[in-house]
Amino acid sequence: MAPSDSPKNRDAFSELMSQKPEAMKQVAGPDRRDGLLAYVESPASFPGSRVLYHTDDFVAIHDLYPKSTVHLLLLPRDPSKFLLHPFDALADPVFLSAVRAEATKLKGLAASELARLLSAHSQSDRERRRAMEVEPPLEELPPGRDWAAEIRVGIHAHPSMNHLHIHLLSRDMHSDCLKHRKHYHSFNTPFFIPLDDFPLREDDVRRHPGHEGYLQRDFVCWRCGKGFGNRFKALKEHLEVEFREWRKE
């Protein structure tokens, strides 16, 4: 659900999305992997810098350790689903339809936030930015860059947390929280399964990520395809260069 292009609404939306997650500890519990439960049960107890919005059925939050410029999580609140493995929960066509609809809404917010952060660097958005500064405002703005196309939506084949969550993140992989092999490979190999691919066939090899060895693969740049073998530091340095080029598109 994209916000209005009026300056008043743009400012309000930017204020909401510009609030960055604080350096706060993961929600405590008997198991670190249960850290998302508090958001599902009591989303109103968290500040807007953590919880973007919540409904009776879903909670949308900032990932506490983002792996890209924009990284959000969608948390279903249905107690009959949220402890299931994604493969099982998303096999229900009614539930899958609801998740897809909500993910589409959140993807619009993620795309708007990405545009807010990076539009000033983007050549594709140049004419749109100029048009937004015209007085009186134009009735229709140039389309500009398709920021929604830069947002990926999916789940991990082997989730690190017990409660069902869907990742929505920009494709850049530019973050101080990207610190080791698993962080990169979990989003840049078939270990990361697009929501659009569900429900999965029973013989889909992505059901067996350990057997397929996705997290042990050599590093390959998501943007240019250059290989880095086992050299994570070299990959990180390269990703910095690719980020600057990508945001200029």
Secondary structure, DSSP 8 states (H G I E B T S, - for coil): -----SHHHHHHHHHHHT----S------SSGGGTTHHHHH-GGGS-TTTEEEE-SSEEEEE-SS-SSSSEEEEEE--TTTTTS-HHHHTTSHHHHHHHHHHHHHHHHHHHHHHHHHHGGG-GGGHHHHHHHT-SS--SS------GGGGEEEEEESS-SSSS--EEEEETT---TT--SHHHHHHHHSTTEEEGGG-S--TT-GGG-HHHHTGGGS-EE-TTT--EEET-HHHHHHHHHHHHHHHHH-
